[in-house]
Amino acid sequence: MSTAVAVEAPLLVYFSSVSGNTARFIEKLGMRAQRIPLLPADAPLFVEEPFVLVTPTYGGGQGRGEEKGAVPRQVIRFLNDPRNRSLIRGVISAGNTNFGEAFCLAGEIVSRKCDVPHLYRLELFGTPEDVTRVSEGLERWWKLH
C-alpha cells in the first residue's frame, strides 16, 4: 500500500517573453517550475499535476479594448488544452504600474475565466519583498488547498 506524499510547494508554470522578466522572478523564487514555450514551433507544454500559473500582462489594454491582448497568446494556447486548464489552481501576474487600471490585467482575466484565485500581483520581475511574500505565502496557501 502506497501513501501519497503531500507536496509543500506548488509547481509553477510560467510564461516569459524574450525580455526574461518573468523568468528572472521564477529564478529568484527557486521553486519547481516549467516554462510555457515561447515559439509556436516549439513542442507544447502539458502538465500532469496541479499548478499555479505565473504570467506577464501585455499592452495594458491601451487603445485595443480593455482586455484584448493582455494575456500572452502562448498562455491562451496553453490554457486552451483541457488537460492543462483542469489542473490550474491559482494565478500570479506581473505587469507595469504604468498600465494604470490595467496593471496585472492578465491575472484578472485568467482568474475569471478559469475560476481560480488571483494570488499575487507584482511589478515586472518583482522586488525582493515580492519574492519573500510570494514564496512564503504560496507555500502556506498550497498546504491549505
Sequence and secondary structure as in RCSB ss.txt:
>XXXX:A:sequence
MSTAVAVEAPLLVYFSSVSGNTARFIEKLGMRAQRIPLLPADAPLFVEEPFVLVTPTYGGGQGRGEEKGAVPRQV
IRFLNDPRNRSLIRGVISAGNTNFGEAFCLAGEIVSRKCDVPHLYRLELFGTPEDVTRVSEGLERWWKLH
>XXXX:A:secstr
       SS EEEE   TT HHHHHHHHHT  EEE  SSTTS      S EEEEEE  GGGTTS SSTT S HHH
HHHHTSHHHHHHEEEEEEEE GGGGGGTTHHHHHHHHHHT  EEEEEETT  HHHHHHHHHHHHHHHHH 
